[in-house]
Amino acid sequence: MDRDTQNEMFRKFWQSLSSLRDADTVASFFSDFLTDTEEMMFAKRFTIAVLLLHGRRPKDIKQMLHVSNSATGSVSAWLKNAKPKTLATLRRLIAESEWEQFIDKIDELFDTLPPRPGTDWVKAGKEKRQRTLERSARSSLR
Protein backbone atom coordinates (compact mmCIF):
# COMPACT_ATOMS: atom_id res chain seq x y z
CA MET A 1 0.00 0.00 0.00
CA ASP A 2 1.42 3.37 -0.93
CA ARG A 3 2.06 5.98 1.76
CA ASP A 4 -0.69 8.40 0.63
CA THR A 5 -3.34 5.69 0.68
CA GLN A 6 -2.18 4.51 4.09
CA ASN A 7 -2.26 8.06 5.49
CA GLU A 8 -5.75 8.61 4.09
CA MET A 9 -6.94 5.30 5.56
CA PHE A 10 -5.69 6.29 9.04
CA ARG A 11 -7.10 9.80 8.74
CA LYS A 12 -10.55 8.46 7.88
CA PHE A 13 -10.33 5.85 10.65
CA TRP A 14 -9.44 8.42 13.34
CA GLN A 15 -12.05 10.87 12.06
CA SER A 16 -14.68 8.14 12.19
CA LEU A 17 -13.74 7.26 15.77
CA SER A 18 -13.79 10.89 16.84
CA SER A 19 -17.39 11.17 15.62
CA LEU A 20 -18.51 8.65 18.26
CA ARG A 21 -19.89 11.06 20.85
CA ASP A 22 -21.11 9.06 23.85
CA ALA A 23 -19.90 6.10 25.88
CA ASP A 24 -22.73 3.79 24.79
CA THR A 25 -22.01 4.37 21.10
CA VAL A 26 -18.27 3.86 21.60
CA ALA A 27 -18.89 0.68 23.64
CA SER A 28 -21.28 -0.69 21.04
CA PHE A 29 -18.85 0.06 18.21
CA PHE A 30 -15.84 -1.52 19.88
CA SER A 31 -17.84 -4.52 21.13
CA ASP A 32 -18.73 -5.26 17.51
CA PHE A 33 -15.36 -4.25 16.05
CA LEU A 34 -13.08 -6.13 18.49
CA THR A 35 -13.15 -9.73 19.62
CA ASP A 36 -13.90 -10.35 23.30
CA THR A 37 -10.20 -11.04 23.93
CA GLU A 38 -9.08 -7.88 22.12
CA GLU A 39 -11.63 -5.82 24.02
CA MET A 40 -10.46 -7.23 27.36
CA MET A 41 -6.77 -6.68 26.56
CA PHE A 42 -7.46 -3.14 25.35
CA ALA A 43 -9.29 -2.34 28.61
CA LYS A 44 -6.55 -3.98 30.70
CA ARG A 45 -3.78 -2.08 28.90
CA PHE A 46 -5.64 1.17 29.48
CA THR A 47 -6.15 0.33 33.16
CA ILE A 48 -2.47 -0.63 33.50
CA ALA A 49 -1.52 2.78 32.07
CA VAL A 50 -3.81 4.61 34.50
CA LEU A 51 -2.53 2.60 37.47
CA LEU A 52 1.12 3.13 36.50
CA LEU A 53 0.54 6.87 36.20
CA HIS A 54 -1.18 6.74 39.57
CA GLY A 55 2.03 5.34 41.07
CA ARG A 56 1.17 1.66 41.38
CA ARG A 57 3.96 -0.90 41.09
CA PRO A 58 4.01 -3.19 38.03
CA LYS A 59 4.26 -6.29 40.26
CA ASP A 60 1.08 -5.33 42.10
CA ILE A 61 -0.75 -4.52 38.87
CA LYS A 62 0.33 -7.83 37.38
CA GLN A 63 -1.03 -9.75 40.33
CA MET A 64 -4.28 -7.82 40.63
CA LEU A 65 -5.27 -7.66 36.95
CA HIS A 66 -3.87 -11.10 36.07
CA VAL A 67 -1.61 -9.79 33.33
CA SER A 68 1.89 -10.79 32.32
CA ASN A 69 5.18 -9.05 33.03
CA SER A 70 5.41 -8.25 29.33
CA ALA A 71 1.97 -6.55 29.42
CA THR A 72 2.94 -4.22 32.24
CA GLY A 73 6.41 -3.73 30.72
CA SER A 74 5.10 -2.84 27.28
CA VAL A 75 2.56 -0.38 28.71
CA SER A 76 5.26 1.14 30.91
CA ALA A 77 7.54 1.55 27.87
CA TRP A 78 4.65 3.01 25.91
CA LEU A 79 4.03 5.57 28.68
CA LYS A 80 7.69 6.59 28.72
CA ASN A 81 7.50 7.34 24.99
CA ALA A 82 3.92 8.66 24.91
CA LYS A 83 3.16 11.99 23.34
CA PRO A 84 2.43 14.88 25.73
CA LYS A 85 -1.23 15.03 24.61
CA THR A 86 -1.66 11.35 25.43
CA LEU A 87 -0.18 11.78 28.91
CA ALA A 88 -2.31 14.88 29.52
CA THR A 89 -5.44 12.95 28.51
CA LEU A 90 -4.60 10.06 30.82
CA ARG A 91 -3.84 12.41 33.73
CA ARG A 92 -7.12 14.24 33.13
CA LEU A 93 -8.98 10.93 33.26
CA ILE A 94 -7.24 9.98 36.50
CA ALA A 95 -8.43 13.23 38.06
CA GLU A 96 -12.06 12.41 37.29
CA SER A 97 -14.01 11.04 40.22
CA GLU A 98 -15.08 7.83 38.46
CA TRP A 99 -11.45 6.83 37.99
CA GLU A 100 -10.61 7.84 41.55
CA GLN A 101 -13.36 5.56 42.84
CA PHE A 102 -12.14 2.73 40.61
CA ILE A 103 -8.54 3.24 41.74
CA ASP A 104 -9.71 3.18 45.36
CA LYS A 105 -11.45 -0.13 44.64
CA ILE A 106 -8.23 -1.51 43.12
CA ASP A 107 -6.28 -0.22 46.14
CA GLU A 108 -8.66 -2.13 48.41
CA LEU A 109 -7.85 -5.26 46.43
CA PHE A 110 -4.11 -4.53 46.76
CA ASP A 111 -4.58 -4.34 50.53
CA THR A 112 -5.99 -7.89 50.58
CA LEU A 113 -2.67 -9.22 49.27
CA PRO A 114 -0.32 -10.53 51.94
CA PRO A 115 2.98 -8.68 52.36
CA ARG A 116 5.94 -10.02 50.39
CA PRO A 117 8.33 -12.39 52.16
CA GLY A 118 10.84 -10.47 54.25
CA THR A 119 8.46 -7.54 54.75
CA ASP A 120 8.09 -5.92 58.17
CA TRP A 121 4.50 -7.00 58.89
CA VAL A 122 3.97 -4.34 61.56
CA LYS A 123 5.04 -1.57 59.18
CA ALA A 124 2.97 -3.09 56.36
CA GLY A 125 -0.07 -3.21 58.64
CA LYS A 126 0.34 0.44 59.61
CA GLU A 127 0.70 1.44 55.95
CA LYS A 128 -2.41 -0.57 55.07
CA ARG A 129 -4.35 1.17 57.85
CA GLN A 130 -3.15 4.59 56.62
CA ARG A 131 -4.25 3.80 53.04
CA THR A 132 -7.65 2.67 54.35
CA LEU A 133 -8.09 5.95 56.26
CA GLU A 134 -7.06 7.99 53.21
CA ARG A 135 -9.53 6.10 50.98
CA SER A 136 -12.27 6.64 53.52
CA ALA A 137 -11.53 10.37 53.70
CA ARG A 138 -11.52 10.69 49.87
CA SER A 139 -14.76 8.75 49.68
CA SER A 140 -16.49 10.99 52.19
CA LEU A 141 -15.38 14.10 50.25
CA ARG A 142 -16.94 12.86 47.00
C-alpha positions in Angstrom: 0.0 0.0 0.0 1.4 3.4 -0.9 2.1 6.0 1.8 -0.7 8.4 0.6 -3.3 5.7 0.7 -2.2 4.5 4.1 -2.3 8.1 5.5 -5.8 8.6 4.1 -6.9 5.3 5.6 -5.7 6.3 9.0 -7.1 9.8 8.7 -10.5 8.5 7.9 -10.3 5.8 10.6 -9.4 8.4 13.3 -12.1 10.9 12.1 -14.7 8.1 12.2 -13.7 7.3 15.8 -13.8 10.9 16.8 -17.4 11.2 15.6 -18.5 8.7 18.3 -19.9 11.1 20.9 -21.1 9.1 23.9 -19.9 6.1 25.9 -22.7 3.8 24.8 -22.0 4.4 21.1 -18.3 3.9 21.6 -18.9 0.7 23.6 -21.3 -0.7 21.0 -18.8 0.1 18.2 -15.8 -1.5 19.9 -17.8 -4.5 21.1 -18.7 -5.3 17.5 -15.4 -4.3 16.1 -13.1 -6.1 18.5 -13.1 -9.7 19.6 -13.9 -10.4 23.3 -10.2 -11.0 23.9 -9.1 -7.9 22.1 -11.6 -5.8 24.0 -10.5 -7.2 27.4 -6.8 -6.7 26.6 -7.5 -3.1 25.4 -9.3 -2.3 28.6 -6.5 -4.0 30.7 -3.8 -2.1 28.9 -5.6 1.2 29.5 -6.2 0.3 33.2 -2.5 -0.6 33.5 -1.5 2.8 32.1 -3.8 4.6 34.5 -2.5 2.6 37.5 1.1 3.1 36.5 0.5 6.9 36.2 -1.2 6.7 39.6 2.0 5.3 41.1 1.2 1.7 41.4 4.0 -0.9 41.1 4.0 -3.2 38.0 4.3 -6.3 40.3 1.1 -5.3 42.1 -0.8 -4.5 38.9 0.3 -7.8 37.4 -1.0 -9.8 40.3 -4.3 -7.8 40.6 -5.3 -7.7 37.0 -3.9 -11.1 36.1 -1.6 -9.8 33.3 1.9 -10.8 32.3 5.2 -9.0 33.0 5.4 -8.2 29.3 2.0 -6.6 29.4 2.9 -4.2 32.2 6.4 -3.7 30.7 5.1 -2.8 27.3 2.6 -0.4 28.7 5.3 1.1 30.9 7.5 1.5 27.9 4.6 3.0 25.9 4.0 5.6 28.7 7.7 6.6 28.7 7.5 7.3 25.0 3.9 8.7 24.9 3.2 12.0 23.3 2.4 14.9 25.7 -1.2 15.0 24.6 -1.7 11.3 25.4 -0.2 11.8 28.9 -2.3 14.9 29.5 -5.4 12.9 28.5 -4.6 10.1 30.8 -3.8 12.4 33.7 -7.1 14.2 33.1 -9.0 10.9 33.3 -7.2 10.0 36.5 -8.4 13.2 38.1 -12.1 12.4 37.3 -14.0 11.0 40.2 -15.1 7.8 38.5 -11.5 6.8 38.0 -10.6 7.8 41.5 -13.4 5.6 42.8 -12.1 2.7 40.6 -8.5 3.2 41.7 -9.7 3.2 45.4 -11.4 -0.1 44.6 -8.2 -1.5 43.1 -6.3 -0.2 46.1 -8.7 -2.1 48.4 -7.8 -5.3 46.4 -4.1 -4.5 46.8 -4.6 -4.3 50.5 -6.0 -7.9 50.6 -2.7 -9.2 49.3 -0.3 -10.5 51.9 3.0 -8.7 52.4 5.9 -10.0 50.4 8.3 -12.4 52.2 10.8 -10.5 54.3 8.5 -7.5 54.8 8.1 -5.9 58.2 4.5 -7.0 58.9 4.0 -4.3 61.6 5.0 -1.6 59.2 3.0 -3.1 56.4 -0.1 -3.2 58.6 0.3 0.4 59.6 0.7 1.4 55.9 -2.4 -0.6 55.1 -4.3 1.2 57.9 -3.2 4.6 56.6 -4.3 3.8 53.0 -7.7 2.7 54.3 -8.1 5.9 56.3 -7.1 8.0 53.2 -9.5 6.1 51.0 -12.3 6.6 53.5 -11.5 10.4 53.7 -11.5 10.7 49.9 -14.8 8.7 49.7 -16.5 11.0 52.2 -15.4 14.1 50.2 -16.9 12.9 47.0 
